[in-house]
């Protein structure tokens, strides 16, 4: 839980100003939950491809794994690729693998989406 409180992205993406060491109050946490994709999990119908870095300091990989499991439990087609990389997935071999998986995913689902 400490990671969550120290992460400046969650403050900024929620519309709050980041202050180092600030622990969010109840209203801030409520706003973060309100805009979180996990809050809309029951409305997701589209196939979801997750490309996740094991060393992500911005979004804890555990959140992506949990999101993936919840999608599967709801019957949403989803695939998760976990890489030995950080948030931007910037290693050359990882980026190449991601591009291949994205192309395959879009190729599989594009016609379904345009029908």
Buried (B, 14 or more C-beta within 10 A) or exposed (E): EEEEEBBBEBBEEBEBEEEEEBEBEEEBBEBBEEEBEEEEBEEBEEBBBBBBBEEBEEBBBEBBBEBBEBBBEEEBBBBBBBBEBBBEBEBEEBBEBBEEBEEEBEEEBEEEEEE
